[in-house]
Amino acid sequence: EVQLVESGGGLVKPGGSLRLSCAASGFTFSTYNMNWVRQAPGKGLEWVSSISSSSTYIYYADSVKGRFTISRDNAKNSLFLQMNSLRAEDTSVYYCVRGQGPSFWGQGTLVTVSS
Amino acid sequence: DIQMTQSPSSLSASVGDRVTITCRASQGIGNDLGWYQQKPGKAPKRLIYAASSLQSGVPSRFSGSGSGTEFTLTISSLQPEDFATYYCLQHNSYPWTFGQGTKVEIK
């Protein structure tokens, strides 16, 4: 069974940092591109970042470029999102999503940026 | 960036109704489009991939069509469990972009 389990969310002050993790199981993680997508409370979906299977290609939304860093550890079947200089508008549920044509989503982890 | 214009933003329908949701891309995306269903408090679930292919396990009342710039999701006979919000997503080029969402409510 495919599973994606996000962790690392929480409450952080503006300007602070958080590192999200996504533990993958039930599929060959190292062969899939992976992505982060977020959803602000009561709002629509927003693509955040993507990383290719071997980390060769990395892409970011303009809204997070220079502040967020995506990475992965294929040996540990894990995806990460390092989030720095957090802003109130980064408050969202962050989803870990599998695939170039994104097929499977984790349950999400809530990040709240507030003083 | 490719803009995805989804319509309507909401609709009210009855069980058994046929429902159609449309997404228009600001430039051609081939068939690099998926449709997703999201229920409150839950993660999105893919219904359709490559514009018209039904995801395994998804009921056959869901169908997708289109290519290039015009895409449609159709629910042939709306069921109680279909009341949710639906999104399209283009993954043809970065940044990926979602439609604004369509909330399907009970009439």
Interface residues (C-beta under 8 A of the other chain):
Chain A: N35 G44 L45 E46 W47 S50 Y59 A61 D62 Y95 Q100 G101 P102 S103 F104 W105 G106 Q107 G108
Chain B: D32 G34 Y36 Q38 K42 A43 P44 K45 R46 Y49 A50 Q55 Y87 L89 H91 Y94 P95 W96 T97 F98 G99 Q100 G101
